[in-house]
Amino acid sequence: MRKVKLRNAAEIAQARVAGQLAAEVLHIVAEHVKAGVTTDELDRICHDHIVQVQKATPANIGYHGFPKTICSSVNEVICHGIPGGQVLKDGDIINIDVAVIKDGWYGDCSRMYFVGSPNATARKLVNTTYEAMCAGIRAVRPGATLGDVGHAIQTVAQRDGFSVVREYCGHGIGTVYHDEPQVLHYGQRNAGLPLKEGMIFTIEPMLNAGKRHTEQLDDGWTVVTADGSLSAQWEHMVVVTSKGYEILTPWPDGFGDYPAIATRN
């Protein structure tokens, strides 16, 4: 395992700028997420904002061959959905995952959106996944472990009868897109890597309404639930502070209907 980097105040400030830009992209695209729009159109909106307004670089384009700016994961798609001609319809849920590069630093986050009026199961899944992410973030502090983070997420998911995807996890981030440590979204208390001030990583749980098992489609990217059940994901970048954590990707419009987590602790 590569050594986990501990960032100083100047480096954290650069990561904070990149993180805020990524969160801004998810804010500006929100009004466009509605029935009748294609995922390719959402991708174009995000790309143009990153390049023309933020003067930043879309990190996903060309990353291991990925062709688009965002990952658009609708309904049973867990992650890495490729934008294209799919038309959103009333009742869909969609995760948009975006990463930007600014001055050599990566910002990465994702959030869920409702299209029209999803059913009760879909809403519960999305809300529980958000709560699970928040629980994981609240576990972050010096001296805690990555197992504490995973256990907190898993506890919330299982409480509501949802399963945790195990094949994909959070990751260290900074001047490298996907770095150490790997942040599992399940685990045991007091197990795994001890957290230290200056560590930066993502927490991005994926919960399924059915079983946790996954399948990758023939495009080599899109990951779906093996049983066709709905899936949801939220993601924030965090840095371990002297007392707890700071979210580096705060939503510009606040947390709206999701007020469960403070930006700093």
N, C-alpha and C positions, 0 to 999 in steps of 0.2 A: 504494500500500500504506500502510495506517495505520502509524504509528510503533509499534514494539514497545516495550512498557512495561518498565521496570526497577523492580522492587519493592524496597522497603526492608524491614528486619527486622520491623517491626510489621505490614506488609502480608503478608509471607510467613507470619507467625504466623496471620493470619486465613485465608489460603488453606490452611494446614496443618490447621486445625480443620475446614474444609469438606471437605477431601480425606479426612481420617480418618473423617468421618461417612459419606461415600460408600462407602469400603472396608468400614465396619462393616455397611452394608446387605447387601453381597455376602457377608459372613460369616454373617449371621443367616439368610439365605435358603437357604444351602447344604444344610442338613439336609432341606429340603422339596423339593429337586430330585431327583425319583425317578419311576419309571414309575407312570403312573396319574394324576398331577397335571396340571392344565391350566396353560397359561402365564398365564391370567387370574388363577388362584389365586396364582401366584407374584407377580404384579403387586400383588395386594391385600395380601399379606404385606409387601412392600417399602413400599408406600404407607403402611400403618398404622404401620410402624416409624418412617418418616421423620416423619410428622405427629404421632403420639401419644407416641413415646419421645424422638426427637431434637428435637422442637419446631422442625423445619426445614420447608422447602418443597420438594416434588418439582419439579425444574427442567424436566422434560420435558413435563409436562402443559400443553397449550396452546401449546407452543413451535412456532411456524409451523403450528399446528393439530394437532400430535401429541396423541392422546387419552389416553395412558397414562403411568404412572410410569416403567416400564422399557422398554427395547427387548429383546425376547426372540427371538434368532436361532438357529433350530434347523437343523442339518444343512447343507443347501445354501443357507440364508439367510446372506448375508454380513453385513448390518447392517440396523438400523431395523425389525426385525420387530415387529409390533404384537401385544401379548398378546390372547388370545381363547380360544376353545374348544378349541384344539389340545391333545390329550392326549399327554404325553411317553410314550415307549415304550422298552423295554430296547434298548440299542445306540445311542440318540441321543446327539449332542453338542449342547450349547446354550451360547450366549454370552448373558450378562445384562449389560446396560449401564445404569448408573444415574448420575444427577446430582442433587445437592442444592444448595439455596441456604441459607446460614446467615449472618445478619447482612450480607447483600448480597454475599457471596462464594460462588463456585461451586466445588463439588467434583465430579469426574467420573472414573469408572473403569469397567472391565469385566473379566470373567474367564470362563473356560470351565469347564463342568461336564460330567462323564460321567454318563450315565443308565444304570445297570446296567453292562453289559460291551460297550462299543463294539469294533469290529474293529480289527485292527492298523493299518490305514491311518488310521483316525480318530484313534487314540491318537498315532501318529507325527505327524500333522498338528498336533494340539493341542500336543504337546510341542515341536515345532520352532517353532511360532508363539510360544510362550513364550520359547524360547531367542533367537529373533530380536528380540523386544521387549527382552530383557535386553541383547543386543549393542548395540542402538540406545541404550539408556540408558547403557551403559558408555562410549559415545563422547561423552557430554555433559561438557563442561568449557569454561571460558573460553578463547577462541582457536580452538576447534574450529568446524566449520561444520555447518549442517543437512545438507549433502551427505555429511559424515562419518557422520551418524546414519543417513541413508537407505541409504548404501552398506553399513554394518554389517548392517542388517536384510536387505537384498537378498542379501548374500553367504551368510547362513545359510539363507535360503529356497531359493536356487538349489542350494546344496550337497545338499539333500535332495529336489530335484526338484519343489518347490512353486513356485507363481507368486504374485507380489505384486499385489494390487489397487491400481490407480493412480487411480481416480476419487474415492477418499475418503482423508482424511489426518488427521493430528493437528493440533492448533490451540492457539494461545494461549488462556489462560483466567485469569480473576481476578474482577473485578466485571462482566465481560462473558462470556457463555457460550462463544461462538466468536469469538475475536479473532485478531489477527496474533501470531506468524507461522503460516503453513501449514507443517506438518511432513510432508514426503513420506517414504514408506517405501521409497524407492529413490533412487539418486543416485550422484554421483561424489565421491570424496575431494577436500577442499579447495575445494569449490564451494558456492555458496549463502551464506545469511546467516551471518556470524560470530556465535558465541554469546558473550553477556556475562553477568556475574554479575547475578542478579536477574530474569532472564527466567523465566517460568513457562509451561509448555506441556504438552500431552499427547503421548505416544508410543503409538500404537494400531494396530500392523500387522494387516492382514487378509490371510491366505494361503489360497489355494485348492489343493485336491488336483489339480485339472485346470488348465485355462487361466484366465488372469486376467480374462477378459471378464465383464461384469455386465449384468443386466437389472433394471429396476424394474417391480414389479407394478402392477396397475391401482389399488391403494389409494393410490398416490402416495408411499409410504414404503418398503415392503419391497423390499430389494435382494437378488437371488439370483445364483448363478453361472449364466452363460449355458449352460454344458454340463451342468448338474445335478450337478456334483461337490461334495464337501464343502468347507466353508469354516470357518476358525477365526480368532478375534481375542482379543487381550489388550490391556489399556490401563492405563497409569499416568499420573498427573500428576507432573511433575518440576520442580524449580527449579534453575537453574544457580547453584552456590555458588563461593566463591573458589578451591576446589581441584578441584571436579568437579560433583557433583549431589547432590540429596536427593530421594528419592521421597516425595511428599506424600500418597500413598494406600497406605500399607503395610497388608498384610492383618493384622487383629487376631490371627489364629491362626498367624502366621508364614507361611512359604512352603510348608509341607507337603512334597509331592513335588517342589516346584519351588524348590530352594535356590540357584539359579544367580546370584542378584543380591543384592548388599548394599543395604540401605536408604539408606546414605550412602556417599559417596566423596569 
